[in-house]
Amino acid sequence: MVDTHQPAHLFVTLGGLFILGLLSELLGRRMHLPRVSLLILLGVLLGPVGVEMIHPQEDTWLLTAADAALLMVGFLLGEKFSKSTLERYGRQVVLFSIYEVVVTVILVGMGLYLLGVPAPLALLLCGIATATAPAATVDVVRELEAEGPFARTLLGIVALDDALGLVIFSLLISVVEVLHGGQGFLMPLLKGVWEIGGAILLGIVASVGMGFALLRSHSHEASMVITIGSLSLAGGLAFYSGVSFLLTSMTMGMVMVNTCSQCFQATQVVERIIWPFMILLFVFGGASMQLDALMAIGWMGAAYITLRMIARFVASWMGGWHADASPHMTRWMGLALMPQAGVALGMALIAGQRFPELRDLLMAIVVGSTVFFELVGPLMTRRALVLAGEAGRARKEEREPTIKKRRNIDSAGSARKRKLGEQRKS
C-alpha cells in the first residue's frame, strides 16, 4: 500500500489533480457543464468509491487546502459588499436573504412535521436547509464571467444567507434543547452569537492590520505575502476561537474594500491563486461523498430535498416582489440558490453531537441531500445566470473600454490626416 505521507505520493497526487482539473474545465466548456460538478465527480471517481487514489481520512493536507480555498472564497464574497454596491443592491440583498431564510425555515419545518417527521428532527433540518454553497456559487459566476445586477445580488445573498442561517440554526438548537427537556436554552444561543459576533470582530481587527501593511508595501511580492499571511493568520485564529472562519474572511473582504485604497492588490492576489485551491476543494468534496447515503435517505430525505427546492422558489418570488426586483431576478434567483455543501454538513455535525439519538437519521438525510445538491446545484446556478442574460457580460464589459479607446484613437488619427490634407491643398 502506498504511504500517503510520502513526498512522492503528495507531488504525484497534486500534479495529477491539477492536470485533471484543467481537463475537467476544458471538458466543461465543450459540454456546457459547470466545472464544479465535473470536479466533484472526479473526486468521487478518485476517492474510496472509485479507484482509491485519494483517501480523505488520511490525506489531511487536502482538508487544509480545502479550508484555504474557503478562506479565499469568503474574502472575495466580502469584497462584493462595496459601498457603491450596497447603495445600489443592498436593499435587494437584505430582503432576498431574509425571505430565503424565513420561508425556508417555515416551509421545510412545517412540511416535514405535517408529513410525520418528529418535531425535533424537523426543526434541525429546516435550520440546516437555509445553508448555501458559497464556493460552488462563486466558481460558477467566475467561470461564466457573469456580471450585472443578478450576479452581484446572488453573491450578496450567498454571503448574508449563511450568516443569518447560522443565527437561526443556533436558535432552533436551543428550541430542540427545550423540547428534549434540557435546561440550557441560553448556552446554545450564546454560542451562536459568539460564532457570528466573534467572527465579525476578528475579521475587522485582521483587516485593519492587513490594510495597514498593504499601504506600506511597495511591490507585488510584498502584497502577495501580506494578503496570504493575513488570511491564513485570521483563519487560524478563527479555528482556535471557535468562530466561523468563513464569516471572518468575508468581514475582512468587506472592511478592506470600503476602507483601504490598496484593497485591489489583495483582491488581485486572491483571484490569481484561488483556482488551484478550488480544484483541491471540489475534488476533496467529491472524494468525501458517501454515495450510499443518497440511496439510504428514504422518503424523509426526498421530502427534505423537494421542500427545500420549493422554498427557494417561493422565497425568490416573495423577496423579488417586496424588493421591486426585475422579473428575471424574481423568477430565477431561487434556481441560482440551490447548491448546498460544507456549511450544511457542519451544522449537521454540531446537531449530531448535541443530540446523539437523532444523529444517524439526521446525518443520513443531510449527507444524502448534500450529494444531490452538490452535483445538481451548480447546474441550476449556471442555468439561472444564463436565463438572466448575464453570462459572459464581464468579458464584454472589459472589451468595451478597449474598443472605445481604439475608436477614439482611430478617429483622432483620421481627423489629423484630414487636417494635414487640407493644409497641403491650401
C-alpha positions in Angstrom: 0.0 0.0 0.0 1.3 3.5 -0.9 2.2 5.7 2.1 0.1 8.8 1.6 2.5 10.9 3.7 5.5 10.2 1.3 6.6 13.3 -0.7 6.4 11.2 -3.9 2.8 10.4 -3.3 2.0 14.0 -2.4 3.6 15.5 -5.5 2.2 12.9 -7.9 -1.3 13.4 -6.4 -1.0 17.2 -6.7 0.3 17.2 -10.2 -2.4 14.7 -11.3 -5.2 16.6 -9.7 -4.2 19.9 -11.3 -3.9 18.4 -14.7 -7.2 16.5 -14.4 -8.7 19.7 -13.1 -7.6 21.6 -16.2 -9.0 18.8 -18.4 -12.3 19.0 -16.5 -12.5 22.7 -17.2 -11.9 22.2 -20.9 -14.5 19.4 -21.0 -17.0 21.5 -19.1 -16.6 24.3 -21.7 -17.2 21.9 -24.5 -20.2 20.2 -22.9 -21.6 23.4 -21.3 -21.4 21.9 -17.8 -20.2 23.6 -14.7 -16.6 22.6 -13.9 -17.7 22.4 -10.2 -19.9 19.4 -10.9 -17.2 17.7 -13.1 -14.6 18.2 -10.4 -16.9 16.7 -7.7 -17.5 13.7 -10.0 -13.7 13.5 -10.5 -13.3 13.3 -6.7 -15.9 10.6 -6.5 -14.0 8.5 -9.1 -10.6 9.1 -7.4 -11.9 8.5 -3.9 -12.8 5.4 -1.8 -15.9 4.7 -4.0 -13.7 4.6 -7.2 -10.0 3.9 -7.8 -9.0 4.8 -4.2 -6.3 7.3 -5.3 -7.4 9.8 -2.7 -8.2 8.8 1.0 -9.9 11.8 2.7 -9.3 10.3 6.2 -5.6 10.0 5.5 -4.8 12.9 3.1 -5.3 15.6 5.7 -3.4 18.1 3.6 -6.3 18.1 1.2 -8.6 19.2 4.0 -6.2 22.1 4.8 -6.1 23.1 1.1 -10.0 23.0 1.0 -10.2 25.3 4.1 -7.7 27.7 2.5 -9.9 27.8 -0.6 -12.9 28.6 1.5 -11.0 31.4 3.2 -10.3 33.0 -0.2 -13.9 32.5 -1.3 -15.1 34.3 1.8 -12.7 37.2 1.1 -13.9 37.6 -2.5 -17.6 37.4 -1.3 -16.9 40.1 1.3 -15.2 42.3 -1.3 -18.5 42.4 -3.3 -20.0 44.5 -0.4 -18.5 47.8 -1.5 -20.3 51.0 -0.6 -21.4 51.6 -4.1 -22.7 48.0 -4.4 -24.6 48.3 -1.1 -26.2 51.6 -2.2 -27.3 50.0 -5.4 -28.2 46.4 -4.4 -28.1 46.4 -0.6 -31.9 46.6 -0.2 -32.5 43.7 -2.6 -29.8 41.6 -1.0 -31.2 42.0 2.5 -34.8 41.4 1.5 -34.0 38.3 -0.6 -31.8 36.9 2.2 -34.4 37.4 4.9 -37.1 35.8 2.8 -34.8 32.9 1.8 -34.1 32.1 5.4 -37.6 32.7 6.9 -39.5 31.0 4.1 -37.1 28.0 4.0 -37.4 27.5 7.8 -41.2 27.7 7.7 -41.9 25.6 4.6 -39.3 22.9 5.3 -40.1 22.7 9.0 -43.9 22.7 8.7 -43.8 20.4 5.7 -41.7 17.8 7.3 -43.7 17.9 10.5 -47.0 17.5 8.7 -45.6 14.6 6.8 -44.8 12.8 10.1 -41.2 13.7 10.8 -40.6 14.2 14.6 -40.7 17.8 15.7 -37.0 18.0 16.9 -35.7 16.5 13.7 -37.9 18.7 11.6 -36.6 21.8 13.4 -33.0 20.8 12.9 -33.5 20.1 9.2 -35.3 23.3 8.5 -32.4 25.2 10.1 -29.8 23.3 8.0 -31.9 23.9 4.9 -31.0 27.6 5.0 -27.3 26.9 4.2 -25.9 27.6 0.8 -22.7 26.7 -1.0 -20.5 29.9 -1.3 -17.6 28.2 -3.1 -19.7 26.5 -5.8 -21.7 29.6 -6.4 -18.7 31.9 -6.7 -16.9 29.5 -9.0 -19.9 29.2 -11.4 -20.2 33.0 -11.5 -16.4 33.3 -12.2 -16.4 30.5 -14.8 -19.3 32.1 -16.7 -17.8 35.5 -16.3 -21.2 36.7 -15.2 -21.6 40.4 -14.4 -24.7 42.5 -13.6 -27.4 43.1 -11.0 -28.4 39.4 -10.9 -24.8 38.1 -10.3 -24.0 40.8 -7.8 -27.2 40.2 -5.8 -26.7 36.5 -5.9 -23.2 36.7 -4.4 -24.5 39.1 -1.8 -27.4 36.8 -0.8 -25.0 33.8 -0.6 -22.8 35.7 1.9 -25.6 37.1 4.0 -27.7 33.9 3.8 -25.2 31.8 5.6 -24.7 34.4 8.4 -28.4 34.6 9.0 -28.7 30.8 8.7 -26.2 30.3 11.5 -28.1 32.6 13.8 -31.4 30.8 13.1 -29.8 27.4 13.4 -28.5 28.4 16.9 -32.0 29.5 17.9 -33.5 26.2 16.7 -30.9 24.1 18.6 -32.0 26.0 21.7 -35.6 25.2 21.0 -34.8 21.5 20.5 -32.9 21.5 23.8 -36.1 22.7 25.5 -38.2 20.0 23.7 -35.8 17.4 24.9 -36.1 18.5 28.4 -32.7 20.2 28.6 -32.1 23.1 30.9 -29.8 25.0 28.7 -31.7 27.4 26.4 -29.2 30.2 26.9 -25.9 28.4 26.2 -26.6 27.3 22.6 -27.9 30.8 21.8 -24.8 32.5 23.3 -22.5 30.1 21.4 -24.3 31.0 18.2 -23.9 34.8 19.0 -20.2 34.3 19.7 -19.7 32.3 16.5 -21.1 35.3 14.5 -20.0 38.2 16.6 -16.6 36.9 17.3 -16.0 36.2 13.6 -17.0 39.8 12.7 -14.8 41.2 15.4 -11.8 39.1 14.3 -12.4 40.0 10.7 -12.4 43.7 11.5 -9.2 43.5 13.5 -7.4 41.4 10.9 -8.4 43.6 8.0 -7.1 46.7 9.9 -3.7 45.1 10.2 -3.8 43.8 6.6 -4.7 47.3 5.3 -2.0 49.0 7.3 0.6 46.6 5.9 -0.7 46.9 2.3 -0.5 50.7 2.4 3.3 50.4 3.1 4.0 47.6 0.6 5.9 48.7 -2.5 5.9 45.5 -4.6 3.6 42.9 -5.8 5.5 40.2 -4.0 5.1 42.0 -0.7 1.4 42.5 -1.3 1.1 38.7 -2.0 2.8 37.8 1.2 0.8 40.2 3.3 -2.5 39.0 1.8 -1.9 35.3 2.1 -0.3 35.7 5.5 -3.2 37.8 6.9 -5.9 35.4 5.6 -4.0 32.4 7.0 -3.5 34.1 10.4 -7.1 35.2 10.6 -8.3 31.7 9.6 -6.1 30.0 12.2 -7.3 32.4 15.0 -10.9 31.7 13.9 -10.4 27.9 14.4 -8.7 28.5 17.7 -11.5 30.8 18.9 -14.4 28.6 17.7 -15.8 31.2 15.4 -16.8 30.9 11.7 -13.6 31.3 9.6 -15.8 31.8 6.5 -17.5 34.8 8.1 -14.2 36.1 9.4 -12.7 36.2 5.8 -16.0 37.7 4.5 -15.7 40.5 7.1 -12.1 41.1 6.0 -13.1 41.5 2.4 -16.0 43.8 3.2 -13.9 46.1 5.5 -11.0 46.2 3.1 -13.0 47.2 0.1 -14.6 50.0 2.0 -11.7 51.4 3.9 -8.4 50.6 2.2 -7.3 52.2 -1.1 -4.9 49.3 -1.7 -7.7 46.6 -1.5 -7.5 45.9 -5.2 -4.0 44.5 -4.7 -5.3 41.9 -2.2 -8.2 41.1 -4.5 -5.9 40.6 -7.4 -3.6 38.3 -5.4 -6.6 36.1 -4.3 -8.1 35.9 -7.8 -4.7 34.8 -9.3 -4.0 32.0 -6.8 -7.5 30.7 -5.9 -8.2 28.3 -8.8 -5.7 25.5 -7.8 -7.1 25.6 -4.3 -10.6 25.4 -5.7 -9.7 22.3 -7.7 -8.5 20.6 -4.5 -11.6 21.8 -2.6 -14.1 20.3 -5.0 -12.1 17.1 -5.6 -11.8 16.6 -1.9 -15.6 17.2 -1.5 -16.3 14.5 -4.2 -13.9 12.0 -2.6 -15.5 12.5 0.8 -19.0 11.8 -0.5 -20.9 8.7 0.7 -23.0 7.8 -2.3 -24.7 5.0 -0.4 -26.2 7.8 1.8 -28.1 9.1 -1.2 -29.8 5.7 -1.5 -30.5 5.4 2.2 -32.3 8.8 2.8 -35.7 7.3 2.1 -38.9 9.3 2.0 -37.7 11.8 4.6 -34.7 12.8 2.5 -36.8 13.0 -0.6 -39.3 15.2 1.2 -36.5 17.4 2.5 -34.9 17.9 -0.9 -38.3 18.7 -2.5 -39.4 21.1 0.2 -36.1 23.0 0.2 -36.4 23.4 -3.6 -40.0 24.7 -3.4 -39.0 27.0 -0.5 -36.2 28.6 -2.6 -38.6 29.4 -5.5 -41.3 30.7 -3.2 -38.8 32.9 -1.2 -37.4 34.2 -4.5 -40.8 35.3 -5.7 -41.7 36.9 -2.4 -38.4 38.6 -2.0 -38.4 39.9 -5.6 -41.9 41.3 -5.2 -41.1 43.1 -1.9 -37.7 44.4 -3.3 -39.2 45.6 -6.6 -36.7 43.4 -8.4 -36.6 42.8 -12.1 -38.7 39.9 -13.5 -35.5 37.9 -14.3 -34.3 38.2 -10.7 -37.7 37.3 -9.2 -38.1 34.3 -11.5 -34.6 32.8 -11.4 -32.9 33.7 -8.1 -34.4 30.7 -6.4 -32.9 28.4 -9.0 -29.5 30.0 -8.6 -29.5 29.4 -4.8 -30.0 25.6 -4.9 -26.4 24.5 -4.2 -25.6 23.3 -0.7 -22.4 21.8 0.7 -20.0 22.1 3.6 -21.9 24.6 5.8 -24.9 22.3 5.9 -22.7 19.3 6.8 -21.0 21.4 9.6 -24.4 22.3 11.0 -25.5 18.6 10.9 -22.3 17.6 12.8 -23.0 20.1 15.5 -26.6 19.0 15.9 -25.5 15.3 15.9 -23.0 15.9 18.7 -25.7 17.7 20.7 -28.5 15.2 20.1 -26.9 11.7 19.7 -30.3 10.0 19.5 -31.0 11.9 16.2 -27.5 11.7 14.8 -27.8 8.7 12.5 -31.0 9.7 10.8 -30.0 13.4 10.6 -26.6 12.7 9.1 -28.1 10.2 6.5 -30.6 12.8 5.3 -28.2 15.7 5.3 -25.3 13.8 3.6 -27.6 12.3 1.0 -29.2 15.6 0.2 -25.8 17.3 0.1 -24.6 14.8 -2.5 -27.7 15.7 -4.6 -27.4 19.5 -4.2 -23.6 19.5 -4.8 -23.9 17.6 -8.1 -27.1 19.2 -9.4 -27.0 22.6 -7.7 -24.2 24.2 -9.8 -26.0 23.1 -13.0 -29.1 25.1 -11.7 -27.0 28.1 -10.8 -25.4 28.1 -14.3 -28.8 27.8 -15.9 -30.2 30.7 -13.8 -27.3 33.0 -14.8 -27.7 32.2 -18.5 -31.5 32.7 -18.3 -30.9 36.1 -16.5 -28.8 37.1 -19.5 -25.6 37.9 -17.6 -23.3 35.1 -18.7 -20.2 36.5 -20.3 -21.0 40.1 -19.6 -17.9 40.6 -17.5 -15.8 39.8 -20.6 -17.8 42.1 -22.8 -17.6 45.0 -20.3 -13.8 44.5 -20.2 -13.6 44.7 -24.0 -15.8 47.7 -24.5 -13.4 50.3 -23.0 -10.6 49.0 -25.1 -12.8 49.1 -28.3 -13.9 52.7 -27.5 -10.3 53.7 -26.8 -9.2 52.2 -30.2 -12.1 54.0 -31.9 -11.1 57.3 -30.3 -7.5 56.8 -31.4 -8.6 55.9 -35.0 -11.0 58.9 -35.2 -8.3 61.2 -33.8 -5.8 59.9 -36.4 -8.3 60.3 -39.2 -9.0 63.9 -38.2 -5.3 64.7 -38.1 -4.8 63.2 -41.6 -7.8 65.3 -42.9 -6.3 68.4 -41.4 -2.9 67.8 -42.9 -4.5 67.2 -46.3 -6.4 70.4 -46.2 -3.2 72.3 -45.2 -1.4 70.8 -48.2 -4.2 71.8 -50.6 -4.2 75.4 -49.3 
